[in-house]
Amino acid sequence: MPVIDETIVIARPAGEVFDFLMRADNLPRWDSSMLECVQVGSGAVTMGTRYRGASKILGRRIEWTTEPTRPHAPPPRARLPAISPGAR
């Protein structure tokens, strides 16, 4: 499986950056492959929160649903595994 490993320095407190990254409406702003993303339901991001969206990868639109397994653990401990049928 391909691995992408990049580093960027952001002059903000880690918690503020992480909160920005976990908001569904911000995900397409920092992931250029993401076409759209919405939080399913409302409220704070917690265990069980789901996001639904679509990405364009190799010219193909891929729709997906994901659920953060550790939504309050900063990267690399936070995970957003795909839970859509057929997505891995």
C-alpha positions, 0 to 999 in steps of 0.5 A, spaced: 500 500 500 502 506 498 504 511 504 504 518 504 509 522 509 509 529 509 511 534 515 509 541 515 510 546 521 504 550 523 505 556 528 499 554 532 497 550 539 497 543 537 490 542 540 487 548 536 490 545 529 487 538 531 480 541 532 481 544 525 483 538 522 477 534 525 472 538 523 468 535 517 467 542 513 475 543 513 477 536 511 477 538 503 481 545 505 487 540 507 486 534 503 486 536 496 484 529 493 477 530 497 471 533 494 466 533 499 465 531 506 460 532 511 459 530 519 453 525 519 449 528 525 450 534 529 454 535 535 461 534 538 466 529 534 466 523 539 467 516 538 461 514 534 461 520 530 461 519 522 463 523 516 461 521 509 464 524 503 467 523 496 475 523 494 478 524 487 483 519 486 487 517 480 481 521 476 476 516 479 470 519 484 470 514 490 465 515 496 466 513 503 464 513 510 469 514 516 469 514 523 474 516 527 476 511 532 480 516 537 477 523 535 481 526 541 488 523 540 493 527 536 496 524 530 499 519 529 494 516 534 488 519 531 485 514 526 480 515 520 479 508 518 474 507 512 467 503 514 464 504 507 462 497 504 468 496 499 472 501 501 479 499 505 
